[in-house]
Amino acid sequence: MPSATDRFEFTPPRDTGSLRAFGWALLVHALLIAALTWGVNWKRSDPAVSFEAEIWSSLPQEAAPKLVETAPVPPPPEPAPVPKSAPTPVEIKVAPPAPDVDIALKQEKKRKLLQQQKEAELQKVEKAQKLQEELKAELQAKKEKEKEKEKEKLQKAKEDLAQRKASEEVKKADAKKQDAKDQEKEKQAALAGKKQRQDALNRMMGLAGATGGAEAKGSAQKSGGPSASYGGKVRAAVKPNVVFTEDISGNPKAEVEVRTTLDGTILSQRLLKSSGNKSWDEAVIKAIIRTGTLPPDIDGRVPTPMILEFRPKG
């Protein structure tokens, strides 16, 4: 079990200055009450002149009213002594505290700081808007530049295509001219070769006893074909067999190809060119069929094939 001495060893020391502090507090309060009492009595000593003043450091100050001199007032009678046991209550008026200058300055600084912050925010917004407009304008300019580049590329491509087409046309024209020249050269060479062959053939036929003239261009030893009078013989043979009684305007011509045997027997007849009148064409074909055989020429031969022309008038 711990002893009493052990318990008091760790207790806090006694406060020996409490009575002294209490006495000083009573003295200070008594002095304060005396000062207040003296102040109230001083204010009440001159009832004719009474005013109140408030001091505001941050507000404009006005001049005090002019002092009005009045007749001296006899001092009031001294109040009866009041026993100490029952002190008279004293009304104490406390003037309103003066505004704190530091608070006003802090509020002004705060207001200025808020104003600066608002201005800074506004400047930031304006800068952001300006930057956005600049970016938009730059983007628009970039788009316009790209469009111009695309137009230039397209125009250049068109020009290149036109140049290629023009060069191709020139090449084609040159190729055609060259082909024409080559064909003309081939034609001239063919004509020259044909003439050489004809000349050689003429020389050979002349040596073999050809009967053609000096300007003859044939390659046969003797000239062939119907004689000048053979047409009259064919006309005399076919005309009696033509049966045509219609009245026809003009004198149209029908051309018919006739093939015969060596003795003149007609093997076939074919209308090469119509006269424009079907009845006349049919009459000519039927007349040839009725004729059956064509007369021989003066040399005893019948030329085949022959192209005969028939007109209704003549």
For each residue, the residues with C-beta under 8 A, 3 or more apart:
1:
2: 6 7
3: 6 7
4: 7 8
5: 8 9
6: 2 3 9 10
7: 2 3 4 10 11
8: 4 5 11
9: 5 6
10: 6 7
11: 7 8
12:
13:
14:
15: 18
16:
17: 20 21
18: 15 21 22
19: 22 23
20: 17 23 24
21: 17 18 24 25
22: 18 19 25 26
23: 19 20 26 27
24: 20 21 27 28
25: 21 22 28 29
26: 22 23 29 30
27: 23 24 30 31
28: 24 25 31 32
29: 25 26 32 33
30: 26 27 33 34
31: 27 28 34 35
32: 28 29 35 36
33: 29 30 36 37 90
34: 30 31 37 38
35: 31 32 38 39
36: 32 33 39 40 90 92
37: 33 34 40 41 90
38: 34 35 41 42
39: 35 36 42 43
40: 36 37 43 44 90 91 92
41: 37 38 44 45
42: 38 39 45
43: 39 40
44: 40 41 47 76
45: 41 42 75 76
46: 49 50 73
47: 44 50 73
48: 70 73
49: 46 67 68 70
50: 46 47
51: 64 65
52:
53: 64
54: 95 96
55: 98
56: 59 61 98 99
57: 98 99 101
58: 99 101 104
59: 56
60:
61: 56
62:
63:
64: 51 53
65: 51
66:
67: 49
68: 49
69:
70: 48 49 73
71:
72:
73: 46 47 48 70
74:
75: 45
76: 44 45
77:
78:
79: 82
80:
81:
82: 79 86 87 88
83: 86
84: 87
85:
86: 82 83
87: 82 84
88: 82
89:
90: 33 36 37 40
91: 40
92: 36 40
93:
94:
95: 54
96: 54
97:
98: 55 56 57
99: 56 57 58 103 104
100: 103 104
101: 57 58 104 105
102: 105 106
103: 99 100 106 107
104: 58 99 100 101 107 108
105: 101 102 108 109
106: 102 103 109 110
107: 103 104 110 111
108: 104 105 111 112
109: 105 106 112 113
110: 106 107 113 114
111: 107 108 114 115
112: 108 109 115 116
113: 109 110 116 117
114: 110 111 117 118
115: 111 112 118 119
116: 112 113 119 120
117: 113 114 120 121
118: 114 115 121 122
119: 115 116 122 123
120: 116 117 123 124
121: 117 118 124 125
122: 118 119 125 126
123: 119 120 126 127
124: 120 121 127 128
125: 121 122 128 129
126: 122 123 129 130
127: 123 124 130 131
128: 124 125 131 132
129: 125 126 132 133
130: 126 127 133 134
131: 127 128 134 135
132: 128 129 135 136
133: 129 130 136 137
134: 130 131 137 138
135: 131 132 138 139
136: 132 133 139 140
137: 133 134 140 141
138: 134 135 141 142
139: 135 136 142 143
140: 136 137 143 144
141: 137 138 144 145
142: 138 139 145 146
143: 139 140 146 147
144: 140 141 147 148
145: 141 142 148 149
146: 142 143 149 150
147: 143 144 150 151
148: 144 145 151 152
149: 145 146 152 153
150: 146 147 153 154
151: 147 148 154 155
152: 148 149 155 156
153: 149 150 156 157
154: 150 151 157 158
155: 151 152 158 159
156: 152 153 159 160
157: 153 154 160 161
158: 154 155 161 162
159: 155 156 162 163
160: 156 157 163 164
161: 157 158 164 165
162: 158 159 165 166
163: 159 160 166 167
164: 160 161 167 168
165: 161 162 168 169
166: 162 163 169 170
167: 163 164 170 171
168: 164 165 171 172
169: 165 166 172 173
170: 166 167 173 174
171: 167 168 174 175
172: 168 169 175 176
173: 169 170 176 177
174: 170 171 177 178
175: 171 172 178 179
176: 172 173 179 180
177: 173 174 180 181
178: 174 175 181 182
179: 175 176 182 183
180: 176 177 183 184
181: 177 178 184 185
182: 178 179 185 186
183: 179 180 186 187
184: 180 181 187 188
185: 181 182 188 189
186: 182 183 189 190
187: 183 184 190 191
188: 184 185 191 192
189: 185 186 192 193
190: 186 187 193 194
191: 187 188 194 195
192: 188 189 195 196
193: 189 190 196 197
194: 190 191 197 198
195: 191 192 198 199
196: 192 193 199 200
197: 193 194 200 201
198: 194 195 201 202 217 219
199: 195 196 202 203
200: 196 197 203 204
201: 197 198 204 205 219
202: 198 199 205 206 210 216 219
203: 199 200 206 207
204: 200 201 207 208
205: 201 202 208 209 210 212 219 220 221
206: 202 203 209 210
207: 203 204
208: 204 205 221
209: 205 206 221
210: 202 205 206 216 220 221 222
211: 221 222 223
212: 205 216 218 220 222 223
213: 216
214:
215:
216: 202 210 212 213 223
217: 198
218: 212 223
219: 198 201 202 205
220: 205 210 212 223 224
221: 205 208 209 210 211
222: 210 211 212
223: 211 212 216 218 220
224: 220 303
225: 303
226: 230 231 297 303 306
227: 230 297 298 299
228: 231
229: 232 233 298
230: 226 227 233 234 297 298 303
231: 226 228 234 235
232: 229 235 236
233: 229 230 236 237 295 297
234: 230 231 237 238 294 295 306 308
235: 231 232 238 239
236: 232 233 239 240
237: 233 234 240 291 294 295
238: 234 235 241 242 287 288 291 308 310
239: 235 236 242 287
240: 236 237
241: 238 286 287 288 290 291
242: 238 239 283 284 287 310
243: 283 286 287
244: 279 280 283 312
245:
246: 279 280
247:
248: 252 277 279 280 312
249:
250:
251: 311 312 313 314
252: 248 275 276 277 280 311 312
253: 273 275 309 310 311
254: 271 273 274 275 280 281 284 309 310 311
255: 271 272 273 307 308 309
256: 269 270 271 272 284 285 288 307 308 310
257: 269 270 272 305 306 307 308
258: 266 268 269 288 294 304 305 306 307 308
259: 266 267 268 269 304 305
260: 264 265 266 267 293 294 302 304 305 306
261: 264 265 267 302 304
262: 301 302
263: 293 296 302
264: 260 261 293 294 295 296 302
265: 260 261 292 293
266: 258 259 260 269 288 289 291 292 293 294
267: 259 260 261
268: 258 259
269: 256 257 258 259 266 285 288 289
270: 256 257
271: 254 255 256 274 281 284 285
272: 255 256 257 307
273: 253 254 255
274: 254 271 277 278 281
275: 252 253 254 280 281 310 311
276: 252
277: 248 252 274 280 281
278: 274 281 282
279: 244 246 248 282 283
280: 244 246 248 252 254 275 277 283 284 310 312
281: 254 271 274 275 277 278 284 285
282: 278 279 285 286
283: 242 243 244 279 280 286 287
284: 242 254 256 271 280 281 287 288 310
285: 256 269 271 281 282 288 289
286: 241 243 282 283 289 290
287: 238 239 241 242 243 283 284 290 291 310
288: 238 241 256 258 266 269 284 285 291 308
289: 266 269 285 286 292
290: 241 286 287
291: 237 238 241 266 287 288 294
292: 265 266 289
293: 260 263 264 265 266
294: 234 237 258 260 264 266 291 302 306
295: 233 234 237 264 302
296: 263 264 299 300 301 302
297: 226 227 230 233 300 301 302 303
298: 227 229 230
299: 227 296
300: 296 297
301: 262 296 297
302: 260 261 262 263 264 294 295 296 297
303: 224 225 226 230 297 306
304: 258 259 260 261
305: 257 258 259 260
306: 226 234 257 258 260 294 303
307: 255 256 257 258 272
308: 234 238 255 256 257 258 288
309: 253 254 255
310: 238 242 253 254 256 275 280 284 287
311: 251 252 253 254 275 314
312: 244 248 251 252 280
313: 251
314: 251 311
